[in-house]
Every structure is written in C-alpha cells, then in structure tokens.
Amino acid sequence: MNDERRYWLDDPRNVRKLFWILCAVCAAAFAADAFYEKHADFGVEYLFGFYAIFGFCAYVGLIFAAKGLRKLLRRREDYYD
C-alpha cells in the first residue's frame, strides 16, 4: 500500500491551470490601468501600463543581479570540509 500523500500542485494539469489563471490576473491588472485617473509625479508615470512594465523590468534586473552575485560569492563544494 502506497501511503505517499499527493498534493494538488503535484498534478501537472493543476500547475498549468494555475499558470494560466495567473496570466489572466496579470493581464486584467494591466488592462485596469486604463480605467482610473492617474495622479503622477513624473511624466513617464502617465504611460499606459508603466507600473506593470517597470515591475517586470525590475524583477528581471533582480534575477540578473542574483546570477552575477552567485558567481561572485560561490564557494567550492568542499569549502567547509
């Protein structure tokens, strides 16, 4: 008897559904930018989808910075031996 517990994210179909739901939520948040009045401090903030694009670029920048830091801070596998 197999007592291994399965969770809902163990099924690839559920992961795929979650991915597409997240994509839909992101698209809806991006589109919602057209339906409110902006009170921006800088001119660039008036562009459609500025905060979504800025957030995405900042996230990608963090990923590349982490990759660079990994090369700088990485130690040999037997460093603590």
N, CA, C and O atoms as a Maestro MAE file, in Angstrom:
{
 s_m_m2io_version
 :::
 2.0.0
}

f_m_ct {
 s_m_title
 :::
 protein
 m_atom[324] {
  # First column is atom index #
  i_m_mmod_type
  r_m_x_coord
  r_m_y_coord
  r_m_z_coord
  i_m_residue_number
  s_m_chain_name
  s_m_pdb_residue_name
  s_m_pdb_atom_name
  i_m_atomic_number
  :::
  1 25 0.845 -1.186 0.000 1 A "MET " " N  " 7
  2 3 0.000 0.000 0.000 1 A "MET " " CA " 6
  3 2 0.887 1.244 0.000 1 A "MET " " C  " 6
  4 15 1.810 1.355 0.807 1 A "MET " " O  " 8
  5 25 0.608 2.161 -0.891 2 A "ASN " " N  " 7
  6 3 1.400 3.372 -1.018 2 A "ASN " " CA " 6
  7 2 0.734 4.487 -0.215 2 A "ASN " " C  " 6
  8 15 -0.361 4.935 -0.556 2 A "ASN " " O  " 8
  9 25 1.397 4.931 0.849 3 A "ASP " " N  " 7
  10 3 0.849 5.982 1.704 3 A "ASP " " CA " 6
  11 2 1.398 7.355 1.362 3 A "ASP " " C  " 6
  12 15 1.248 8.302 2.134 3 A "ASP " " O  " 8
  13 25 2.038 7.462 0.195 4 A "GLU " " N  " 7
  14 3 2.601 8.752 -0.191 4 A "GLU " " CA " 6
  15 2 1.463 9.729 -0.446 4 A "GLU " " C  " 6
  16 15 0.555 9.457 -1.231 4 A "GLU " " O  " 8
  17 25 1.527 10.849 0.216 5 A "ARG " " N  " 7
  18 3 0.480 11.852 0.099 5 A "ARG " " CA " 6
  19 2 0.713 12.699 -1.150 5 A "ARG " " C  " 6
  20 15 1.836 13.124 -1.422 5 A "ARG " " O  " 8
  21 25 -0.335 12.936 -1.889 6 A "ARG " " N  " 7
  22 3 -0.249 13.774 -3.091 6 A "ARG " " CA " 6
  23 2 -0.961 15.094 -2.830 6 A "ARG " " C  " 6
  24 15 -2.036 15.140 -2.232 6 A "ARG " " O  " 8
  25 25 -0.343 16.140 -3.287 7 A "TYR " " N  " 7
  26 3 -0.905 17.471 -3.117 7 A "TYR " " CA " 6
  27 2 -1.446 17.953 -4.463 7 A "TYR " " C  " 6
  28 15 -1.148 17.367 -5.503 7 A "TYR " " O  " 8
  29 25 -2.236 19.017 -4.438 8 A "TRP " " N  " 7
  30 3 -2.904 19.445 -5.664 8 A "TRP " " CA " 6
  31 2 -1.924 20.009 -6.678 8 A "TRP " " C  " 6
  32 15 -2.224 19.994 -7.872 8 A "TRP " " O  " 8
  33 25 -0.762 20.509 -6.258 9 A "LEU " " N  " 7
  34 3 0.219 21.008 -7.219 9 A "LEU " " CA " 6
  35 2 1.139 19.914 -7.752 9 A "LEU " " C  " 6
  36 15 2.004 20.189 -8.584 9 A "LEU " " O  " 8
  37 25 0.966 18.683 -7.288 10 A "ASP " " N  " 7
  38 3 1.717 17.561 -7.844 10 A "ASP " " CA " 6
  39 2 1.207 17.157 -9.224 10 A "ASP " " C  " 6
  40 15 1.921 16.509 -9.989 10 A "ASP " " O  " 8
  41 25 -0.008 17.535 -9.536 11 A "ASP " " N  " 7
  42 3 -0.610 17.215 -10.829 11 A "ASP " " CA " 6
  43 2 -0.253 18.312 -11.839 11 A "ASP " " C  " 6
  44 15 -0.604 19.473 -11.624 11 A "ASP " " O  " 8
  45 25 0.429 17.975 -12.926 12 A "PRO " " N  " 7
  46 3 0.825 18.996 -13.911 12 A "PRO " " CA " 6
  47 2 -0.353 19.779 -14.504 12 A "PRO " " C  " 6
  48 15 -0.195 20.936 -14.896 12 A "PRO " " O  " 8
  49 25 -1.517 19.159 -14.569 13 A "ARG " " N  " 7
  50 3 -2.684 19.884 -15.086 13 A "ARG " " CA " 6
  51 2 -3.055 21.047 -14.174 13 A "ARG " " C  " 6
  52 15 -3.437 22.115 -14.653 13 A "ARG " " O  " 8
  53 25 -2.945 20.845 -12.869 14 A "ASN " " N  " 7
  54 3 -3.257 21.922 -11.927 14 A "ASN " " CA " 6
  55 2 -2.224 23.041 -12.002 14 A "ASN " " C  " 6
  56 15 -2.570 24.215 -11.865 14 A "ASN " " O  " 8
  57 25 -0.975 22.691 -12.217 15 A "VAL " " N  " 7
  58 3 0.070 23.707 -12.369 15 A "VAL " " CA " 6
  59 2 -0.192 24.533 -13.617 15 A "VAL " " C  " 6
  60 15 -0.058 25.756 -13.592 15 A "VAL " " O  " 8
  61 25 -0.563 23.879 -14.704 16 A "ARG " " N  " 7
  62 3 -0.883 24.577 -15.953 16 A "ARG " " CA " 6
  63 2 -2.077 25.506 -15.753 16 A "ARG " " C  " 6
  64 15 -2.064 26.642 -16.227 16 A "ARG " " O  " 8
  65 25 -3.110 25.033 -15.054 17 A "LYS " " N  " 7
  66 3 -4.277 25.882 -14.782 17 A "LYS " " CA " 6
  67 2 -3.885 27.092 -13.954 17 A "LYS " " C  " 6
  68 15 -4.317 28.209 -14.240 17 A "LYS " " O  " 8
  69 25 -3.075 26.880 -12.938 18 A "LEU " " N  " 7
  70 3 -2.635 27.975 -12.078 18 A "LEU " " CA " 6
  71 2 -1.819 28.997 -12.874 18 A "LEU " " C  " 6
  72 15 -1.960 30.202 -12.668 18 A "LEU " " O  " 8
  73 25 -0.973 28.517 -13.778 19 A "PHE " " N  " 7
  74 3 -0.182 29.414 -14.624 19 A "PHE " " CA " 6
  75 2 -1.089 30.297 -15.468 19 A "PHE " " C  " 6
  76 15 -0.875 31.507 -15.543 19 A "PHE " " O  " 8
  77 25 -2.101 29.711 -16.104 20 A "TRP " " N  " 7
  78 3 -2.984 30.492 -16.970 20 A "TRP " " CA " 6
  79 2 -3.878 31.430 -16.164 20 A "TRP " " C  " 6
  80 15 -4.214 32.517 -16.632 20 A "TRP " " O  " 8
  81 25 -4.259 31.024 -14.973 21 A "ILE " " N  " 7
  82 3 -5.033 31.924 -14.105 21 A "ILE " " CA " 6
  83 2 -4.181 33.125 -13.710 21 A "ILE " " C  " 6
  84 15 -4.666 34.256 -13.697 21 A "ILE " " O  " 8
  85 25 -2.927 32.883 -13.391 22 A "LEU " " N  " 7
  86 3 -2.017 33.976 -13.045 22 A "LEU " " CA " 6
  87 2 -1.806 34.905 -14.237 22 A "LEU " " C  " 6
  88 15 -1.758 36.124 -14.072 22 A "LEU " " O  " 8
  89 25 -1.681 34.341 -15.430 23 A "CYS " " N  " 7
  90 3 -1.550 35.165 -16.644 23 A "CYS " " CA " 6
  91 2 -2.791 36.028 -16.841 23 A "CYS " " C  " 6
  92 15 -2.675 37.201 -17.198 23 A "CYS " " O  " 8
  93 25 -3.967 35.469 -16.616 24 A "ALA " " N  " 7
  94 3 -5.212 36.223 -16.771 24 A "ALA " " CA " 6
  95 2 -5.306 37.351 -15.742 24 A "ALA " " C  " 6
  96 15 -5.740 38.455 -16.072 24 A "ALA " " O  " 8
  97 25 -4.909 37.084 -14.516 25 A "VAL " " N  " 7
  98 3 -4.939 38.111 -13.471 25 A "VAL " " CA " 6
  99 2 -3.966 39.240 -13.822 25 A "VAL " " C  " 6
  100 15 -4.292 40.415 -13.656 25 A "VAL " " O  " 8
  101 25 -2.780 38.884 -14.303 26 A "CYS " " N  " 7
  102 3 -1.793 39.906 -14.696 26 A "CYS " " CA " 6
  103 2 -2.310 40.740 -15.864 26 A "CYS " " C  " 6
  104 15 -2.144 41.960 -15.875 26 A "CYS " " O  " 8
  105 25 -2.929 40.098 -16.838 27 A "ALA " " N  " 7
  106 3 -3.483 40.825 -17.981 27 A "ALA " " CA " 6
  107 2 -4.621 41.744 -17.538 27 A "ALA " " C  " 6
  108 15 -4.735 42.866 -18.031 27 A "ALA " " O  " 8
  109 25 -5.450 41.285 -16.625 28 A "ALA " " N  " 7
  110 3 -6.546 42.117 -16.121 28 A "ALA " " CA " 6
  111 2 -6.005 43.314 -15.339 28 A "ALA " " C  " 6
  112 15 -6.533 44.419 -15.462 28 A "ALA " " O  " 8
  113 25 -4.971 43.109 -14.548 29 A "ALA " " N  " 7
  114 3 -4.371 44.216 -13.807 29 A "ALA " " CA " 6
  115 2 -3.724 45.218 -14.760 29 A "ALA " " C  " 6
  116 15 -3.785 46.427 -14.535 29 A "ALA " " O  " 8
  117 25 -3.106 44.710 -15.826 30 A "PHE " " N  " 7
  118 3 -2.511 45.589 -16.835 30 A "PHE " " CA " 6
  119 2 -3.590 46.402 -17.540 30 A "PHE " " C  " 6
  120 15 -3.420 47.600 -17.762 30 A "PHE " " O  " 8
  121 25 -4.698 45.755 -17.892 31 A "ALA " " N  " 7
  122 3 -5.789 46.445 -18.580 31 A "ALA " " CA " 6
  123 2 -6.507 47.427 -17.663 31 A "ALA " " C  " 6
  124 15 -7.045 48.429 -18.134 31 A "ALA " " O  " 8
  125 25 -6.522 47.158 -16.372 32 A "ALA " " N  " 7
  126 3 -7.199 48.042 -15.425 32 A "ALA " " CA " 6
  127 2 -6.533 49.416 -15.356 32 A "ALA " " C  " 6
  128 15 -7.126 50.375 -14.861 32 A "ALA " " O  " 8
  129 25 -5.317 49.503 -15.848 33 A "ASP " " N  " 7
  130 3 -4.603 50.778 -15.840 33 A "ASP " " CA " 6
  131 2 -5.328 51.837 -16.674 33 A "ASP " " C  " 6
  132 15 -5.107 53.032 -16.479 33 A "ASP " " O  " 8
  133 25 -6.175 51.420 -17.580 34 A "ALA " " N  " 7
  134 3 -6.899 52.375 -18.432 34 A "ALA " " CA " 6
  135 2 -8.134 52.951 -17.749 34 A "ALA " " C  " 6
  136 15 -8.728 53.893 -18.273 34 A "ALA " " O  " 8
  137 25 -8.535 52.426 -16.611 35 A "PHE " " N  " 7
  138 3 -9.828 52.787 -16.027 35 A "PHE " " CA " 6
  139 2 -9.757 53.598 -14.740 35 A "PHE " " C  " 6
  140 15 -10.736 53.655 -13.996 35 A "PHE " " O  " 8
  141 25 -8.630 54.219 -14.466 36 A "TYR " " N  " 7
  142 3 -8.574 55.081 -13.290 36 A "TYR " " CA " 6
  143 2 -7.768 56.334 -13.629 36 A "TYR " " C  " 6
  144 15 -6.967 56.349 -14.564 36 A "TYR " " O  " 8
  145 25 -8.000 57.371 -12.849 37 A "GLU " " N  " 7
  146 3 -7.310 58.633 -13.068 37 A "GLU " " CA " 6
  147 2 -5.961 58.597 -12.366 37 A "GLU " " C  " 6
  148 15 -5.867 58.262 -11.185 37 A "GLU " " O  " 8
  149 25 -4.941 58.941 -13.096 38 A "LYS " " N  " 7
  150 3 -3.587 58.892 -12.552 38 A "LYS " " CA " 6
  151 2 -3.216 60.249 -11.962 38 A "LYS " " C  " 6
  152 15 -3.516 61.291 -12.546 38 A "LYS " " O  " 8
  153 25 -2.573 60.230 -10.818 39 A "HIS " " N  " 7
  154 3 -2.034 61.430 -10.178 39 A "HIS " " CA " 6
  155 2 -0.541 61.218 -10.042 39 A "HIS " " C  " 6
  156 15 -0.046 60.906 -8.959 39 A "HIS " " O  " 8
  157 25 0.165 61.384 -11.125 40 A "ALA " " N  " 7
  158 3 1.580 61.039 -11.178 40 A "ALA " " CA " 6
  159 2 2.453 62.232 -10.814 40 A "ALA " " C  " 6
  160 15 2.066 63.390 -10.976 40 A "ALA " " O  " 8
  161 25 3.641 61.913 -10.320 41 A "ASP " " N  " 7
  162 3 4.624 62.943 -10.018 41 A "ASP " " CA " 6
  163 2 5.558 63.185 -11.198 41 A "ASP " " C  " 6
  164 15 6.097 64.281 -11.351 41 A "ASP " " O  " 8
  165 25 5.748 62.179 -12.020 42 A "PHE " " N  " 7
  166 3 6.633 62.287 -13.177 42 A "PHE " " CA " 6
  167 2 5.847 61.981 -14.444 42 A "PHE " " C  " 6
  168 15 4.882 61.217 -14.413 42 A "PHE " " O  " 8
  169 25 6.255 62.568 -15.540 43 A "GLY " " N  " 7
  170 3 5.541 62.410 -16.805 43 A "GLY " " CA " 6
  171 2 5.487 60.979 -17.300 43 A "GLY " " C  " 6
  172 15 4.503 60.573 -17.918 43 A "GLY " " O  " 8
  173 25 6.518 60.219 -17.040 44 A "VAL " " N  " 7
  174 3 6.570 58.840 -17.531 44 A "VAL " " CA " 6
  175 2 5.520 57.954 -16.860 44 A "VAL " " C  " 6
  176 15 5.135 56.922 -17.410 44 A "VAL " " O  " 8
  177 25 5.063 58.346 -15.695 45 A "GLU " " N  " 7
  178 3 4.066 57.552 -14.972 45 A "GLU " " CA " 6
  179 2 2.692 57.593 -15.637 45 A "GLU " " C  " 6
  180 15 1.824 56.782 -15.314 45 A "GLU " " O  " 8
  181 25 2.489 58.523 -16.555 46 A "TYR " " N  " 7
  182 3 1.217 58.608 -17.262 46 A "TYR " " CA " 6
  183 2 1.115 57.606 -18.412 46 A "TYR " " C  " 6
  184 15 0.032 57.416 -18.966 46 A "TYR " " O  " 8
  185 25 2.214 56.970 -18.773 47 A "LEU " " N  " 7
  186 3 2.181 55.981 -19.849 47 A "LEU " " CA " 6
  187 2 1.329 54.784 -19.445 47 A "LEU " " C  " 6
  188 15 1.324 54.373 -18.284 47 A "LEU " " O  " 8
  189 25 0.613 54.235 -20.415 48 A "PHE " " N  " 7
  190 3 -0.248 53.079 -20.147 48 A "PHE " " CA " 6
  191 2 0.593 51.871 -19.742 48 A "PHE " " C  " 6
  192 15 1.513 51.481 -20.460 48 A "PHE " " O  " 8
  193 25 0.279 51.292 -18.609 49 A "GLY " " N  " 7
  194 3 0.967 50.091 -18.133 49 A "GLY " " CA " 6
  195 2 2.356 50.345 -17.585 49 A "GLY " " C  " 6
  196 15 3.153 49.412 -17.486 49 A "GLY " " O  " 8
  197 25 2.671 51.588 -17.222 50 A "PHE " " N  " 7
  198 3 4.017 51.911 -16.760 50 A "PHE " " CA " 6
  199 2 4.431 51.073 -15.562 50 A "PHE " " C  " 6
  200 15 5.535 50.529 -15.548 50 A "PHE " " O  " 8
  201 25 3.574 50.958 -14.561 51 A "TYR " " N  " 7
  202 3 3.962 50.242 -13.342 51 A "TYR " " CA " 6
  203 2 4.117 48.742 -13.582 51 A "TYR " " C  " 6
  204 15 4.964 48.104 -12.957 51 A "TYR " " O  " 8
  205 25 3.320 48.179 -14.467 52 A "ALA " " N  " 7
  206 3 3.467 46.764 -14.795 52 A "ALA " " CA " 6
  207 2 4.786 46.520 -15.524 52 A "ALA " " C  " 6
  208 15 5.502 45.567 -15.218 52 A "ALA " " O  " 8
  209 25 5.098 47.368 -16.469 53 A "ILE " " N  " 7
  210 3 6.344 47.225 -17.221 53 A "ILE " " CA " 6
  211 2 7.540 47.490 -16.323 53 A "ILE " " C  " 6
  212 15 8.532 46.765 -16.387 53 A "ILE " " O  " 8
  213 25 7.461 48.514 -15.491 54 A "PHE " " N  " 7
  214 3 8.545 48.827 -14.566 54 A "PHE " " CA " 6
  215 2 8.772 47.681 -13.584 54 A "PHE " " C  " 6
  216 15 9.916 47.316 -13.312 54 A "PHE " " O  " 8
  217 25 7.703 47.119 -13.056 55 A "GLY " " N  " 7
  218 3 7.824 45.999 -12.127 55 A "GLY " " CA " 6
  219 2 8.438 44.775 -12.782 55 A "GLY " " C  " 6
  220 15 9.271 44.098 -12.178 55 A "GLY " " O  " 8
  221 25 8.035 44.487 -14.010 56 A "PHE " " N  " 7
  222 3 8.600 43.353 -14.734 56 A "PHE " " CA " 6
  223 2 10.087 43.564 -14.990 56 A "PHE " " C  " 6
  224 15 10.888 42.653 -14.785 56 A "PHE " " O  " 8
  225 25 10.458 44.756 -15.434 57 A "CYS " " N  " 7
  226 3 11.880 45.045 -15.693 57 A "CYS " " CA " 6
  227 2 12.695 44.989 -14.409 57 A "CYS " " C  " 6
  228 15 13.827 44.504 -14.422 57 A "CYS " " O  " 8
  229 25 12.145 45.475 -13.302 58 A "ALA " " N  " 7
  230 3 12.856 45.410 -12.026 58 A "ALA " " CA " 6
  231 2 13.046 43.963 -11.590 58 A "ALA " " C  " 6
  232 15 14.103 43.609 -11.067 58 A "ALA " " O  " 8
  233 25 12.041 43.130 -11.797 59 A "TYR " " N  " 7
  234 3 12.143 41.718 -11.442 59 A "TYR " " CA " 6
  235 2 13.208 41.022 -12.276 59 A "TYR " " C  " 6
  236 15 14.011 40.258 -11.740 59 A "TYR " " O  " 8
  237 25 13.227 41.275 -13.576 60 A "VAL " " N  " 7
  238 3 14.237 40.681 -14.455 60 A "VAL " " CA " 6
  239 2 15.626 41.174 -14.061 60 A "VAL " " C  " 6
  240 15 16.588 40.407 -14.073 60 A "VAL " " O  " 8
  241 25 15.728 42.453 -13.713 61 A "GLY " " N  " 7
  242 3 17.010 43.001 -13.260 61 A "GLY " " CA " 6
  243 2 17.505 42.331 -11.989 61 A "GLY " " C  " 6
  244 15 18.701 42.080 -11.843 61 A "GLY " " O  " 8
  245 25 16.594 42.039 -11.070 62 A "LEU " " N  " 7
  246 3 16.978 41.337 -9.840 62 A "LEU " " CA " 6
  247 2 17.484 39.932 -10.136 62 A "LEU " " C  " 6
  248 15 18.427 39.463 -9.499 62 A "LEU " " O  " 8
  249 25 16.865 39.262 -11.095 63 A "ILE " " N  " 7
  250 3 17.309 37.918 -11.468 63 A "ILE " " CA " 6
  251 2 18.732 37.962 -12.014 63 A "ILE " " C  " 6
  252 15 19.571 37.151 -11.622 63 A "ILE " " O  " 8
  253 25 19.010 38.904 -12.915 64 A "PHE " " N  " 7
  254 3 20.358 39.008 -13.474 64 A "PHE " " CA " 6
  255 2 21.374 39.428 -12.419 64 A "PHE " " C  " 6
  256 15 22.511 38.956 -12.438 64 A "PHE " " O  " 8
  257 25 20.984 40.302 -11.502 65 A "ALA " " N  " 7
  258 3 21.889 40.700 -10.422 65 A "ALA " " CA " 6
  259 2 22.195 39.509 -9.521 65 A "ALA " " C  " 6
  260 15 23.333 39.344 -9.079 65 A "ALA " " O  " 8
  261 25 21.195 38.681 -9.244 66 A "ALA " " N  " 7
  262 3 21.419 37.499 -8.408 66 A "ALA " " CA " 6
  263 2 22.343 36.511 -9.103 66 A "ALA " " C  " 6
  264 15 23.172 35.880 -8.448 66 A "ALA " " O  " 8
  265 25 22.215 36.366 -10.414 67 A "LYS " " N  " 7
  266 3 23.118 35.483 -11.157 67 A "LYS " " CA " 6
  267 2 24.554 35.983 -11.060 67 A "LYS " " C  " 6
  268 15 25.482 35.192 -10.891 67 A "LYS " " O  " 8
  269 25 24.734 37.286 -11.166 68 A "GLY " " N  " 7
  270 3 26.079 37.857 -11.043 68 A "GLY " " CA " 6
  271 2 26.642 37.693 -9.644 68 A "GLY " " C  " 6
  272 15 27.818 37.368 -9.481 68 A "GLY " " O  " 8
  273 25 25.820 37.911 -8.642 69 A "LEU " " N  " 7
  274 3 26.267 37.735 -7.255 69 A "LEU " " CA " 6
  275 2 26.604 36.287 -6.959 69 A "LEU " " C  " 6
  276 15 27.503 36.006 -6.166 69 A "LEU " " O  " 8
  277 25 25.898 35.378 -7.584 70 A "ARG " " N  " 7
  278 3 26.183 33.956 -7.374 70 A "ARG " " CA " 6
  279 2 27.585 33.619 -7.848 70 A "ARG " " C  " 6
  280 15 28.308 32.878 -7.181 70 A "ARG " " O  " 8
  281 25 27.972 34.159 -8.994 71 A "LYS " " N  " 7
  282 3 29.325 33.916 -9.495 71 A "LYS " " CA " 6
  283 2 30.372 34.526 -8.565 71 A "LYS " " C  " 6
  284 15 31.450 33.962 -8.382 71 A "LYS " " O  " 8
  285 25 30.055 35.659 -7.990 72 A "LEU " " N  " 7
  286 3 30.989 36.352 -7.116 72 A "LEU " " CA " 6
  287 2 31.115 35.679 -5.752 72 A "LEU " " C  " 6
  288 15 32.212 35.609 -5.199 72 A "LEU " " O  " 8
  289 25 30.023 35.191 -5.212 73 A "LEU " " N  " 7
  290 3 30.000 34.677 -3.845 73 A "LEU " " CA " 6
  291 2 30.093 33.161 -3.739 73 A "LEU " " C  " 6
  292 15 30.211 32.641 -2.630 73 A "LEU " " O  " 8
  293 25 30.044 32.452 -4.822 74 A "ARG " " N  " 7
  294 3 30.030 30.992 -4.779 74 A "ARG " " CA " 6
  295 2 31.350 30.450 -4.229 74 A "ARG " " C  " 6
  296 15 32.423 30.981 -4.513 74 A "ARG " " O  " 8
  297 25 31.248 29.387 -3.440 75 A "ARG " " N  " 7
  298 3 32.415 28.715 -2.883 75 A "ARG " " CA " 6
  299 2 32.504 27.308 -3.461 75 A "ARG " " C  " 6
  300 15 31.531 26.785 -4.004 75 A "ARG " " O  " 8
  301 25 33.685 26.705 -3.338 76 A "ARG " " N  " 7
  302 3 33.845 25.332 -3.785 76 A "ARG " " CA " 6
  303 2 32.919 24.428 -3.006 76 A "ARG " " C  " 6
  304 15 32.495 24.761 -1.900 76 A "ARG " " O  " 8
  305 25 32.602 23.272 -3.590 77 A "GLU " " N  " 7
  306 3 31.683 22.343 -2.965 77 A "GLU " " CA " 6
  307 2 32.236 21.807 -1.635 77 A "GLU " " C  " 6
  308 15 31.463 21.526 -0.719 77 A "GLU " " O  " 8
  309 25 33.536 21.665 -1.522 78 A "ASP " " N  " 7
  310 3 34.157 21.142 -0.294 78 A "ASP " " CA " 6
  311 2 34.728 22.267 0.573 78 A "ASP " " C  " 6
  312 15 35.684 22.045 1.316 78 A "ASP " " O  " 8
  313 25 34.163 23.447 0.488 79 A "TYR " " N  " 7
  314 3 34.679 24.619 1.210 79 A "TYR " " CA " 6
  315 2 34.704 24.406 2.721 79 A "TYR " " C  " 6
  316 15 35.669 24.797 3.377 79 A "TYR " " O  " 8
  317 25 33.668 23.796 3.283 80 A "TYR " " N  " 7
  318 3 33.581 23.615 4.738 80 A "TYR " " CA " 6
  319 2 34.161 22.293 5.226 80 A "TYR " " C  " 6
  320 15 34.073 21.995 6.417 80 A "TYR " " O  " 8
  321 25 34.744 21.501 4.353 81 A "ASP " " N  " 7
  322 3 35.308 20.208 4.775 81 A "ASP " " CA " 6
  323 2 36.663 20.357 5.430 81 A "ASP " " C  " 6
  324 15 37.264 19.363 5.837 81 A "ASP " " O  " 8
  :::
 }
 m_bond[323] {
  # First column is bond index #
  i_m_from
  i_m_to
  i_m_order
  :::
  1 1 2 1
  2 2 3 1
  3 3 4 2
  4 3 5 1
  5 5 6 1
  6 6 7 1
  7 7 8 2
  8 7 9 1
  9 9 10 1
  10 10 11 1
  11 11 12 2
  12 11 13 1
  13 13 14 1
  14 14 15 1
  15 15 16 2
  16 15 17 1
  17 17 18 1
  18 18 19 1
  19 19 20 2
  20 19 21 1
  21 21 22 1
  22 22 23 1
  23 23 24 2
  24 23 25 1
  25 25 26 1
  26 26 27 1
  27 27 28 2
  28 27 29 1
  29 29 30 1
  30 30 31 1
  31 31 32 2
  32 31 33 1
  33 33 34 1
  34 34 35 1
  35 35 36 2
  36 35 37 1
  37 37 38 1
  38 38 39 1
  39 39 40 2
  40 39 41 1
  41 41 42 1
  42 42 43 1
  43 43 44 2
  44 43 45 1
  45 45 46 1
  46 46 47 1
  47 47 48 2
  48 47 49 1
  49 49 50 1
  50 50 51 1
  51 51 52 2
  52 51 53 1
  53 53 54 1
  54 54 55 1
  55 55 56 2
  56 55 57 1
  57 57 58 1
  58 58 59 1
  59 59 60 2
  60 59 61 1
  61 61 62 1
  62 62 63 1
  63 63 64 2
  64 63 65 1
  65 65 66 1
  66 66 67 1
  67 67 68 2
  68 67 69 1
  69 69 70 1
  70 70 71 1
  71 71 72 2
  72 71 73 1
  73 73 74 1
  74 74 75 1
  75 75 76 2
  76 75 77 1
  77 77 78 1
  78 78 79 1
  79 79 80 2
  80 79 81 1
  81 81 82 1
  82 82 83 1
  83 83 84 2
  84 83 85 1
  85 85 86 1
  86 86 87 1
  87 87 88 2
  88 87 89 1
  89 89 90 1
  90 90 91 1
  91 91 92 2
  92 91 93 1
  93 93 94 1
  94 94 95 1
  95 95 96 2
  96 95 97 1
  97 97 98 1
  98 98 99 1
  99 99 100 2
  100 99 101 1
  101 101 102 1
  102 102 103 1
  103 103 104 2
  104 103 105 1
  105 105 106 1
  106 106 107 1
  107 107 108 2
  108 107 109 1
  109 109 110 1
  110 110 111 1
  111 111 112 2
  112 111 113 1
  113 113 114 1
  114 114 115 1
  115 115 116 2
  116 115 117 1
  117 117 118 1
  118 118 119 1
  119 119 120 2
  120 119 121 1
  121 121 122 1
  122 122 123 1
  123 123 124 2
  124 123 125 1
  125 125 126 1
  126 126 127 1
  127 127 128 2
  128 127 129 1
  129 129 130 1
  130 130 131 1
  131 131 132 2
  132 131 133 1
  133 133 134 1
  134 134 135 1
  135 135 136 2
  136 135 137 1
  137 137 138 1
  138 138 139 1
  139 139 140 2
  140 139 141 1
  141 141 142 1
  142 142 143 1
  143 143 144 2
  144 143 145 1
  145 145 146 1
  146 146 147 1
  147 147 148 2
  148 147 149 1
  149 149 150 1
  150 150 151 1
  151 151 152 2
  152 151 153 1
  153 153 154 1
  154 154 155 1
  155 155 156 2
  156 155 157 1
  157 157 158 1
  158 158 159 1
  159 159 160 2
  160 159 161 1
  161 161 162 1
  162 162 163 1
  163 163 164 2
  164 163 165 1
  165 165 166 1
  166 166 167 1
  167 167 168 2
  168 167 169 1
  169 169 170 1
  170 170 171 1
  171 171 172 2
  172 171 173 1
  173 173 174 1
  174 174 175 1
  175 175 176 2
  176 175 177 1
  177 177 178 1
  178 178 179 1
  179 179 180 2
  180 179 181 1
  181 181 182 1
  182 182 183 1
  183 183 184 2
  184 183 185 1
  185 185 186 1
  186 186 187 1
  187 187 188 2
  188 187 189 1
  189 189 190 1
  190 190 191 1
  191 191 192 2
  192 191 193 1
  193 193 194 1
  194 194 195 1
  195 195 196 2
  196 195 197 1
  197 197 198 1
  198 198 199 1
  199 199 200 2
  200 199 201 1
  201 201 202 1
  202 202 203 1
  203 203 204 2
  204 203 205 1
  205 205 206 1
  206 206 207 1
  207 207 208 2
  208 207 209 1
  209 209 210 1
  210 210 211 1
  211 211 212 2
  212 211 213 1
  213 213 214 1
  214 214 215 1
  215 215 216 2
  216 215 217 1
  217 217 218 1
  218 218 219 1
  219 219 220 2
  220 219 221 1
  221 221 222 1
  222 222 223 1
  223 223 224 2
  224 223 225 1
  225 225 226 1
  226 226 227 1
  227 227 228 2
  228 227 229 1
  229 229 230 1
  230 230 231 1
  231 231 232 2
  232 231 233 1
  233 233 234 1
  234 234 235 1
  235 235 236 2
  236 235 237 1
  237 237 238 1
  238 238 239 1
  239 239 240 2
  240 239 241 1
  241 241 242 1
  242 242 243 1
  243 243 244 2
  244 243 245 1
  245 245 246 1
  246 246 247 1
  247 247 248 2
  248 247 249 1
  249 249 250 1
  250 250 251 1
  251 251 252 2
  252 251 253 1
  253 253 254 1
  254 254 255 1
  255 255 256 2
  256 255 257 1
  257 257 258 1
  258 258 259 1
  259 259 260 2
  260 259 261 1
  261 261 262 1
  262 262 263 1
  263 263 264 2
  264 263 265 1
  265 265 266 1
  266 266 267 1
  267 267 268 2
  268 267 269 1
  269 269 270 1
  270 270 271 1
  271 271 272 2
  272 271 273 1
  273 273 274 1
  274 274 275 1
  275 275 276 2
  276 275 277 1
  277 277 278 1
  278 278 279 1
  279 279 280 2
  280 279 281 1
  281 281 282 1
  282 282 283 1
  283 283 284 2
  284 283 285 1
  285 285 286 1
  286 286 287 1
  287 287 288 2
  288 287 289 1
  289 289 290 1
  290 290 291 1
  291 291 292 2
  292 291 293 1
  293 293 294 1
  294 294 295 1
  295 295 296 2
  296 295 297 1
  297 297 298 1
  298 298 299 1
  299 299 300 2
  300 299 301 1
  301 301 302 1
  302 302 303 1
  303 303 304 2
  304 303 305 1
  305 305 306 1
  306 306 307 1
  307 307 308 2
  308 307 309 1
  309 309 310 1
  310 310 311 1
  311 311 312 2
  312 311 313 1
  313 313 314 1
  314 314 315 1
  315 315 316 2
  316 315 317 1
  317 317 318 1
  318 318 319 1
  319 319 320 2
  320 319 321 1
  321 321 322 1
  322 322 323 1
  323 323 324 2
  :::
 }
}
